[in-house]
Amino acid sequence: MSERRKDEVTAEQLDEMDRADLVRLGTSLDDVELVSYEERWPVRGTQAERRAERRVLMWFLLSAVFGLAFVGVFLWWPWDYRAPGEAGYALRVLYTPLVGLTFGLTALCLMFGVISYAKKFLPHELAAQQRHSGSSSEVDRRTVAAEFADAGERSGLRRRTVLRRALGLGGGVFGMGIGVLAIAPLVRDPWKDTEGPDSLWHTAWRSSPGEKVWLRVDTGEPEEVVLLRPEDMHAGGLVTVFPFREEEREHAERLAAALRRADSAVLVFRLRPGTKVTTRPGQEEFNYGDFYAYSKVCTHLGCPVSLYQQRDNLLLCPCHQSQFSLVGNARPVFGPATRPLPQLPLDVDEDGYFVARGDFVEAVGPAFWELGT
């Protein structure tokens, strides 16, 4: 029907119409021919209707159960790394599959419940409509809203209290799961255990008094121990290293675990002789001659910074193209990163091997609210 006819219906006339009148007006103005518009259950309270209601109720309750299971797995299931054969390994490897399974089943059951409700209780409508273009008028908006309300009223959702509550429970738990998924990683208290092994302020490079931590080259073999010496690197070269302690040498699990700790990866560079480097205040002695060591974890979102542009002394992150200047204390010169890469203080022991003189003096990885930089 023409837009001119829609404009003939005033706001006062719309206010005087009940929902049924608005439904009829909407269909006529939109050139809709209702071939049939029948309630699914004209006779209420039949066994078939109750059976259909129980089926929909089952899907909504299953959605709530799986949603609660998802929240429980996400928050409390053991997730920290365990080496194969170590106690708790079997539970740890199930963490990610269970998170995905419970979240997927929550959404799937909720979707099945909504679809089942629509197929079993919404009015059966068969209509033919002409296609129109352009934005909707006030009449369109009011009549469409009335049609939705009428469909909801005819479906009996208002009087099906248990079904309505189950839908709210399933949808609410699903929403809570999404909220937990989005918010839970942000609520870790960085001050709760500042001296512990999992603290945001320290890494595996931190040593106890009298303990020596060497720079171990990542050869790709978890049980192979190759320590780095200055003569192992040529000018302009780089190598990825991880911390190594002598007591780890005979323990394959600990050697493998040291290579998997995300905040421990370090890149060691040997700059070309004569390269002028700007250092940060308080870190003037962190290098060893032309050798500099920086965290491999990008300060933007934690990707491995692994692309080296040797000619320009730039380190590039392949994820979001942040670039860090190795001659400018690893500060970002391009891309979304805003913090320099933390620098590891280096030294050489009496046997000629590189050792770490201590842990990083700043947090490794992406910034967080309490970082204060």
C-alpha positions as CSV (number, residue, x, y, z in Angstrom):
1,M,0.0,0.0,0.0
2,S,1.2,3.5,-0.6
3,E,3.1,5.6,1.9
4,R,0.4,8.3,1.4
5,R,-2.2,6.0,2.9
6,K,0.0,5.3,5.9
7,D,0.3,9.0,6.5
8,E,-3.5,9.3,6.7
9,V,-3.5,7.4,10.0
10,T,-3.0,9.9,12.8
11,A,-1.3,9.3,16.1
12,E,-4.6,9.8,17.9
13,Q,-6.2,7.1,15.8
14,L,-3.3,4.8,16.7
15,D,-3.7,5.4,20.4
16,E,-7.4,4.5,20.2
17,M,-6.7,1.1,18.6
18,D,-6.2,-2.1,20.6
19,R,-3.6,-4.7,19.6
20,A,-5.9,-6.6,17.4
21,D,-6.8,-3.4,15.5
22,L,-3.2,-2.6,15.1
23,V,-2.4,-6.1,13.8
24,R,-5.2,-5.8,11.1
25,L,-4.1,-2.3,10.2
26,G,-0.5,-3.4,9.8
27,T,-1.2,-6.3,7.5
28,S,-3.5,-4.2,5.3
29,L,-1.1,-1.3,5.0
30,D,1.8,-3.6,4.1
31,D,-0.1,-5.4,1.4
32,V,0.0,-8.6,3.4
33,E,-2.5,-11.3,2.7
34,L,-3.0,-13.6,5.6
35,V,-3.8,-16.9,4.2
36,S,-4.0,-18.5,7.6
37,Y,-3.2,-17.2,11.1
38,E,-4.0,-20.0,13.6
39,E,-3.1,-20.6,17.2
40,R,-1.1,-23.8,17.7
41,W,-3.2,-25.0,20.6
42,P,-6.8,-23.7,20.2
43,V,-7.8,-26.1,23.0
44,R,-5.6,-25.4,26.0
45,G,-4.3,-27.9,28.5
46,T,-4.2,-31.0,26.2
47,Q,-1.6,-33.7,26.8
48,A,0.1,-32.9,23.5
49,E,0.5,-29.2,24.5
50,R,1.9,-30.2,27.9
51,R,4.3,-32.6,26.2
52,A,5.5,-29.9,23.9
53,E,5.9,-27.5,26.8
54,R,8.0,-30.1,28.7
55,R,10.2,-30.6,25.7
56,V,10.9,-26.8,25.4
57,L,11.4,-26.7,29.2
58,M,14.0,-29.5,28.9
59,W,16.1,-27.5,26.4
60,F,16.0,-24.3,28.5
61,L,17.0,-26.2,31.7
62,L,19.8,-28.0,29.9
63,S,21.1,-24.7,28.7
64,A,21.1,-23.4,32.3
65,V,22.9,-26.6,33.5
66,F,25.6,-26.4,30.8
67,G,25.9,-22.7,31.4
68,L,26.7,-23.2,35.1
69,A,29.1,-26.0,34.2
70,F,30.9,-23.6,31.8
71,V,31.3,-21.0,34.6
72,G,32.5,-23.7,37.0
73,V,35.0,-25.1,34.5
74,F,36.3,-21.7,33.4
75,L,36.9,-20.5,37.0
76,W,37.9,-23.5,38.9
77,W,39.1,-26.3,36.6
78,P,42.9,-26.9,36.9
79,W,44.5,-25.0,34.0
80,D,48.1,-24.4,34.9
81,Y,50.8,-26.3,32.9
82,R,51.6,-29.9,33.9
83,A,54.2,-32.0,32.0
84,P,53.1,-35.4,30.6
85,G,53.2,-38.0,33.4
86,E,53.0,-35.3,36.1
87,A,50.2,-35.4,38.6
88,G,47.2,-33.4,37.3
89,Y,48.3,-33.6,33.7
90,A,45.1,-35.5,32.6
91,L,42.9,-32.8,34.2
92,R,44.9,-29.9,32.8
93,V,44.7,-31.1,29.1
94,L,40.9,-31.3,29.5
95,Y,40.5,-27.6,30.4
96,T,40.2,-26.1,26.9
97,P,38.0,-28.8,25.5
98,L,35.7,-28.6,28.5
99,V,35.4,-24.8,28.2
100,G,34.5,-25.1,24.5
101,L,32.2,-28.0,25.0
102,T,30.2,-26.5,27.9
103,F,29.9,-23.1,26.3
104,G,28.9,-24.6,23.0
105,L,26.3,-26.9,24.6
106,T,24.9,-23.9,26.5
107,A,24.3,-21.9,23.3
108,L,23.1,-25.0,21.4
109,C,20.5,-25.9,24.0
110,L,19.3,-22.4,24.3
111,M,19.0,-22.1,20.5
112,F,17.1,-25.5,20.4
113,G,14.7,-24.2,23.1
114,V,13.9,-21.0,21.3
115,I,13.4,-22.8,18.0
116,S,11.2,-25.5,19.6
117,Y,9.2,-22.8,21.3
118,A,8.7,-20.9,18.0
119,K,7.7,-24.1,16.2
120,K,5.4,-25.4,18.9
121,F,3.7,-22.3,20.3
122,L,3.9,-19.3,18.1
123,P,0.8,-18.9,15.8
124,H,1.0,-20.7,12.5
125,E,1.0,-18.0,9.9
126,L,0.9,-18.2,6.2
127,A,1.1,-14.9,4.5
128,A,2.0,-13.2,1.1
129,Q,3.5,-9.7,1.1
130,Q,4.6,-7.3,-1.5
131,R,8.1,-6.0,-1.2
132,H,8.6,-2.3,-0.4
133,S,11.7,-0.1,-0.1
134,G,12.6,2.8,2.1
135,S,12.6,3.5,5.9
136,S,9.7,2.5,8.1
137,S,7.1,5.0,9.1
138,E,5.6,5.5,12.6
139,V,2.6,3.4,11.5
140,D,4.9,0.6,10.5
141,R,6.8,0.6,13.8
142,R,3.6,0.7,15.9
143,T,1.8,-2.0,13.9
144,V,4.9,-4.3,13.8
145,A,5.3,-4.0,17.5
146,A,1.7,-4.9,17.9
147,E,2.1,-8.0,15.7
148,F,5.0,-9.2,17.8
149,A,3.1,-8.6,21.0
150,D,0.1,-10.4,19.6
151,A,2.2,-13.4,18.5
152,G,3.6,-13.6,22.0
153,E,0.2,-13.4,23.6
154,R,-1.2,-16.1,21.3
155,S,1.8,-18.3,22.1
156,G,0.8,-18.4,25.7
157,L,4.2,-17.4,27.1
158,R,2.6,-15.1,29.7
159,R,0.6,-17.9,31.2
160,R,3.3,-20.6,30.9
161,T,5.1,-19.4,34.1
162,V,7.5,-22.4,34.4
163,L,8.5,-22.2,30.7
164,R,9.0,-18.4,31.0
165,R,11.2,-18.8,34.0
166,A,13.2,-21.6,32.4
167,L,13.8,-19.4,29.4
168,G,15.0,-16.6,31.7
169,L,17.2,-19.0,33.6
170,G,18.8,-20.4,30.5
171,G,19.3,-17.0,28.9
172,G,20.5,-15.5,32.1
173,V,23.1,-18.2,32.7
174,F,24.2,-18.0,29.1
175,G,24.6,-14.2,29.5
176,M,26.5,-14.8,32.8
177,G,28.8,-17.2,31.0
178,I,29.6,-14.6,28.3
179,G,30.2,-12.0,31.1
180,V,32.6,-14.4,32.9
181,L,34.4,-15.1,29.7
182,A,34.9,-11.4,29.0
183,I,35.5,-10.1,32.6
184,A,37.3,-13.0,34.4
185,P,40.7,-12.5,32.8
186,L,40.6,-8.8,33.9
187,V,40.0,-9.3,37.6
188,R,43.2,-11.0,38.6
189,D,44.7,-9.1,41.5
190,P,48.4,-8.3,40.6
191,W,49.1,-7.4,44.2
192,K,47.8,-10.6,45.7
193,D,51.1,-12.6,45.5
194,T,53.8,-10.2,44.2
195,E,56.6,-12.6,45.2
196,G,55.1,-15.9,44.0
197,P,56.1,-17.8,40.9
198,D,53.0,-16.8,39.1
199,S,53.2,-13.1,39.9
200,L,52.8,-10.6,37.1
201,W,55.8,-8.7,38.5
202,H,58.3,-11.6,38.2
203,T,59.4,-14.2,35.7
204,A,61.5,-17.4,35.8
205,W,64.6,-15.2,35.4
206,R,64.3,-14.2,39.0
207,S,67.0,-15.9,41.1
208,S,67.3,-16.6,44.8
209,P,70.5,-15.5,46.7
210,G,73.5,-17.4,45.4
211,E,71.6,-19.0,42.5
212,K,73.0,-18.7,39.0
213,V,70.6,-18.5,36.0
214,W,72.2,-19.2,32.6
215,L,70.9,-18.3,29.1
216,R,69.8,-21.5,27.5
217,V,69.4,-21.6,23.7
218,D,66.1,-22.9,22.3
219,T,67.2,-25.6,19.9
220,G,63.8,-27.2,19.5
221,E,64.7,-30.2,21.6
222,P,63.1,-29.8,25.1
223,E,65.7,-32.0,26.8
224,E,68.8,-30.5,25.1
225,V,70.8,-28.0,27.2
226,V,72.9,-25.5,25.1
227,L,74.2,-22.5,27.0
228,L,75.0,-19.3,25.3
229,R,78.5,-17.7,25.1
230,P,79.4,-14.4,23.5
231,E,81.5,-16.1,20.8
232,D,78.5,-18.1,19.7
233,M,76.9,-15.0,18.1
234,H,78.1,-13.0,15.1
235,A,77.6,-9.2,14.8
236,G,74.0,-8.4,13.8
237,G,72.8,-11.8,15.0
238,L,70.0,-12.8,17.4
239,V,69.0,-15.9,19.3
240,T,66.0,-16.9,21.5
241,V,67.0,-18.0,25.0
242,F,65.2,-19.3,28.2
243,P,66.4,-19.5,31.8
244,F,68.3,-22.6,33.0
245,R,69.3,-23.7,36.4
246,E,71.7,-26.5,37.1
247,E,69.2,-28.5,39.1
248,E,67.0,-28.8,36.0
249,R,69.6,-30.7,34.0
250,E,68.5,-34.2,34.9
251,H,64.8,-33.5,35.0
252,A,63.2,-33.7,31.5
253,E,59.8,-32.4,32.8
254,R,61.4,-29.2,34.3
255,L,63.5,-28.7,31.2
256,A,60.4,-28.9,29.0
257,A,58.4,-26.7,31.3
258,A,61.1,-23.9,31.2
259,L,60.6,-23.6,27.5
260,R,56.8,-23.3,27.8
261,R,56.6,-20.5,30.3
262,A,55.3,-17.6,28.2
263,D,56.9,-14.7,30.0
264,S,60.4,-16.3,30.0
265,A,61.3,-16.0,26.2
266,V,64.1,-13.5,25.6
267,L,65.9,-12.3,22.5
268,V,69.6,-11.7,22.7
269,F,71.1,-9.4,20.1
270,R,74.7,-8.7,19.2
271,L,74.7,-5.2,17.6
272,R,77.3,-4.3,15.1
273,P,80.4,-2.6,16.6
274,G,80.2,1.1,16.8
275,T,76.4,1.2,16.9
276,K,75.2,4.0,19.1
277,V,72.5,2.9,21.6
278,T,70.3,5.1,23.8
279,T,69.7,3.4,27.2
280,R,67.0,4.0,29.7
281,P,67.8,5.7,33.0
282,G,68.9,3.1,35.6
283,Q,69.6,0.4,32.9
284,E,72.9,1.7,31.5
285,E,74.7,-1.4,32.7
286,F,72.1,-4.0,31.6
287,N,74.0,-4.9,28.4
288,Y,77.2,-6.8,28.0
289,G,79.3,-4.9,25.5
290,D,77.4,-5.1,22.2
291,F,75.0,-7.8,23.6
292,Y,71.5,-6.7,24.6
293,A,68.6,-8.9,25.8
294,Y,64.9,-8.0,25.6
295,S,61.7,-9.8,26.4
296,K,60.3,-11.5,23.3
297,V,56.7,-10.8,24.5
298,C,55.1,-7.8,22.7
299,T,53.9,-5.1,25.1
300,H,50.7,-4.7,23.0
301,L,48.9,-8.0,23.2
302,G,51.6,-10.5,24.1
303,C,52.5,-11.9,20.7
304,P,56.1,-13.2,20.1
305,V,58.2,-10.4,18.7
306,S,60.3,-12.4,16.3
307,L,60.9,-10.5,13.1
308,Y,64.3,-8.8,12.9
309,Q,65.1,-6.1,10.5
310,Q,68.9,-6.1,10.8
311,R,69.8,-3.2,8.6
312,D,67.6,-0.8,10.6
313,N,68.0,-2.5,14.0
314,L,64.2,-2.9,14.3
315,L,62.3,-5.7,15.9
316,L,58.9,-6.3,14.5
317,C,55.8,-8.0,15.9
318,P,54.0,-10.1,13.2
319,C,50.6,-9.8,14.8
320,H,49.8,-6.1,14.7
321,Q,53.0,-4.7,13.2
322,S,54.5,-2.9,16.2
323,Q,58.1,-2.0,15.7
324,F,60.7,-1.6,18.4
325,S,64.0,0.2,18.0
326,L,67.0,-1.8,19.3
327,V,69.2,1.3,19.4
328,G,66.5,3.3,21.3
329,N,66.1,1.0,24.4
330,A,63.6,-1.1,22.5
331,R,61.0,1.6,22.6
332,P,58.1,1.3,20.1
333,V,58.4,3.5,17.0
334,F,55.4,2.2,15.1
335,G,52.2,0.3,15.7
336,P,49.8,0.0,18.6
337,A,52.4,-0.9,21.3
338,T,53.1,1.9,23.8
339,R,55.7,0.4,26.2
340,P,59.3,-0.5,25.4
341,L,60.3,-4.2,25.7
342,P,61.7,-5.0,29.1
343,Q,65.4,-5.5,29.2
344,L,67.2,-8.4,30.9
345,P,70.5,-7.5,32.7
346,L,73.4,-9.6,31.3
347,D,76.7,-10.8,32.5
348,V,79.3,-13.5,31.8
349,D,80.4,-16.0,34.4
350,E,83.9,-17.3,35.1
351,D,83.4,-20.1,32.5
352,G,82.5,-17.6,29.7
353,Y,78.7,-18.3,29.6
354,F,76.0,-15.7,29.7
355,V,74.1,-15.4,32.9
356,A,71.2,-13.2,34.0
357,R,72.2,-10.7,36.7
358,G,68.5,-10.6,37.9
359,D,64.9,-10.5,36.7
360,F,63.3,-7.8,34.6
361,V,62.8,-4.6,36.5
362,E,59.3,-4.1,35.0
363,A,56.4,-6.3,34.1
364,V,56.6,-8.4,31.0
365,G,53.9,-8.4,28.3
366,P,50.8,-6.3,27.7
367,A,50.1,-3.4,30.1
368,F,47.4,-3.6,32.7
369,W,45.7,-1.0,34.9
370,E,47.9,-1.4,37.9
371,L,51.2,-1.2,36.0
372,G,51.4,2.6,36.4
373,T,53.5,3.3,33.3
